[in-house]
Amino acid sequence: MSVAVRVIPCLDVAAGRVVKGVNFLNLRDAGDPVELAARYAEQGADELTFLDVTATVDDRSTTYDVVRRTAEQVFIPLTVGGGVRSDEDVARLLGVGADKVGVNSAAIARPELIGEIAERFGSQVLVLSLDVKRSDRMPSGFVVTTHGGRRESDLDALEWCREAVERGAGELLVNSMDADGTLAGFDLELTSRVRELASVPVIASGGAGELEHFAPAIAAGADAVLAASVFHDGTFTVGEVKQAIADAGYEVRL
């Protein structure tokens, strides 16, 4: 039996408000996270991803109050990332209502964190979030960035995916920095190459702008598709995205 493709709205949050920009720059206000989360749950979202996009840059913890209030209003799985540096941070997030936790910069700084979280809570709780850019410096042509996409690391993105899965990551959220916010479509090559090496679910992120953009990402190997501005701006609903995916021949929960 095939597994239904998940459609996941993403709430990028800064200072308690949902924000959206292009390539992580020129962030604009997109609304209240609790209100938007409730709207997307009503529209049929399979999950929600909540990313505190300035927590690592500001060297602070994720906004726990916003997470708690969101979890009290929606009853679908909630992944929370941003500023997670230890398994104690994960415990606190799970305590205020998160179902899964995303890690990025802290895992790059100390890869052992992946195993610590997976051992304590199970791999199913841990989503490795990657902000990836194309780069001629790397053998694969893709480099991992940190601090909300502001800094390039010395990690080849595909090798980091492979290592993270071996260390216990239960899911890979692969965001294309080059496509992010452009509405020009997902980076299909990136999605496909991650799929080839990953034994865990892959979430494609970055670039969705048309209903026709989602099915190709699934064809490239994504188990789930994530989008932000097209939902925040009301370009189309979660239900419309699901219908487009179903029309292309893939199973979704309608």
JOWOMO-V954196 format. One record per backbone hydrogen bond with DSSP energy under -1.0 kcal/mol. NH is the residue of the N-H (numbers start at 1). CO is the residue of the C=O. E is the energy in kcal/mol with one decimal. If there is no record, write none. Layout:
BEGIN
nh=NH co=CO e=E
nh=NH co=CO e=E
END
This chain:
BEGIN
nh=5 co=251 e=-3.2
nh=6 co=223 e=-1.5
nh=8 co=225 e=-2.8
nh=10 co=227 e=-2.4
nh=11 co=49 e=-3.5
nh=13 co=51 e=-3.3
nh=14 co=17 e=-2.7
nh=17 co=14 e=-1.7
nh=18 co=31 e=-2.9
nh=19 co=12 e=-3.4
nh=20 co=28 e=-1.8
nh=22 co=25 e=-1.9
nh=23 co=180 e=-2.4
nh=25 co=22 e=-1.8
nh=28 co=20 e=-2.3
nh=30 co=18 e=-3.8
nh=36 co=32 e=-2.5
nh=37 co=33 e=-2.4
nh=38 co=34 e=-2.2
nh=39 co=35 e=-2.0
nh=40 co=36 e=-2.5
nh=41 co=37 e=-2.1
nh=42 co=38 e=-2.0
nh=43 co=39 e=-1.6
nh=44 co=41 e=-1.1
nh=45 co=40 e=-2.4
nh=46 co=7 e=-1.8
nh=48 co=77 e=-2.2
nh=49 co=9 e=-2.2
nh=50 co=79 e=-3.5
nh=51 co=11 e=-2.4
nh=52 co=81 e=-2.9
nh=53 co=13 e=-1.3
nh=53 co=51 e=-1.3
nh=55 co=52 e=-1.1
nh=58 co=54 e=-2.8
nh=60 co=55 e=-2.7
nh=64 co=62 e=-1.4
nh=67 co=63 e=-1.6
nh=68 co=64 e=-2.7
nh=69 co=65 e=-2.5
nh=70 co=66 e=-2.2
nh=71 co=67 e=-2.7
nh=72 co=68 e=-1.7
nh=73 co=70 e=-1.1
nh=74 co=70 e=-1.7
nh=79 co=48 e=-2.9
nh=80 co=100 e=-2.1
nh=81 co=50 e=-2.5
nh=90 co=86 e=-1.5
nh=91 co=87 e=-2.2
nh=92 co=88 e=-2.2
nh=93 co=89 e=-2.3
nh=94 co=90 e=-2.7
nh=95 co=91 e=-1.7
nh=96 co=92 e=-1.2
nh=98 co=93 e=-2.4
nh=99 co=78 e=-2.9
nh=100 co=78 e=-1.9
nh=101 co=125 e=-3.2
nh=102 co=80 e=-2.6
nh=103 co=127 e=-2.1
nh=108 co=104 e=-1.7
nh=109 co=105 e=-2.3
nh=110 co=106 e=-2.0
nh=113 co=110 e=-2.4
nh=114 co=111 e=-1.6
nh=116 co=112 e=-2.1
nh=117 co=113 e=-2.4
nh=118 co=114 e=-2.5
nh=119 co=115 e=-2.6
nh=120 co=116 e=-1.7
nh=121 co=117 e=-2.8
nh=122 co=118 e=-1.8
nh=125 co=122 e=-1.7
nh=126 co=123 e=-1.3
nh=127 co=101 e=-2.7
nh=128 co=171 e=-2.7
nh=129 co=103 e=-2.8
nh=130 co=173 e=-3.1
nh=132 co=175 e=-3.1
nh=133 co=143 e=-2.6
nh=135 co=141 e=-2.5
nh=143 co=133 e=-3.1
nh=144 co=155 e=-1.9
nh=145 co=131 e=-3.0
nh=146 co=151 e=-3.1
nh=150 co=147 e=-1.1
nh=151 co=146 e=-2.1
nh=153 co=144 e=-2.7
nh=157 co=142 e=-2.2
nh=160 co=156 e=-2.4
nh=161 co=157 e=-2.1
nh=162 co=158 e=-2.0
nh=163 co=159 e=-2.4
nh=164 co=160 e=-2.8
nh=165 co=161 e=-2.1
nh=166 co=162 e=-1.9
nh=167 co=163 e=-1.9
nh=169 co=164 e=-2.6
nh=170 co=126 e=-1.9
nh=172 co=201 e=-2.4
nh=173 co=128 e=-2.9
nh=174 co=203 e=-2.5
nh=175 co=130 e=-3.0
nh=176 co=205 e=-2.2
nh=177 co=132 e=-3.3
nh=180 co=176 e=-1.9
nh=182 co=179 e=-2.5
nh=185 co=207 e=-3.9
nh=188 co=186 e=-1.3
nh=191 co=187 e=-2.1
nh=192 co=188 e=-2.5
nh=193 co=189 e=-2.4
nh=194 co=190 e=-2.1
nh=195 co=191 e=-2.3
nh=196 co=192 e=-1.8
nh=198 co=194 e=-1.7
nh=203 co=172 e=-3.2
nh=204 co=224 e=-2.5
nh=205 co=174 e=-1.9
nh=213 co=210 e=-1.8
nh=214 co=211 e=-1.0
nh=218 co=214 e=-1.5
nh=219 co=215 e=-2.5
nh=220 co=216 e=-1.7
nh=221 co=218 e=-1.3
nh=222 co=217 e=-2.2
nh=223 co=202 e=-2.7
nh=224 co=202 e=-1.4
nh=225 co=6 e=-2.4
nh=226 co=204 e=-2.6
nh=227 co=8 e=-1.6
nh=231 co=228 e=-1.2
nh=232 co=228 e=-2.6
nh=233 co=229 e=-2.9
nh=235 co=230 e=-1.2
nh=236 co=230 e=-1.5
nh=241 co=237 e=-1.8
nh=242 co=238 e=-2.5
nh=243 co=239 e=-2.2
nh=244 co=240 e=-2.0
nh=245 co=241 e=-2.2
nh=246 co=242 e=-2.7
nh=247 co=243 e=-2.7
nh=248 co=244 e=-1.0
nh=249 co=246 e=-1.8
nh=250 co=245 e=-1.8
END
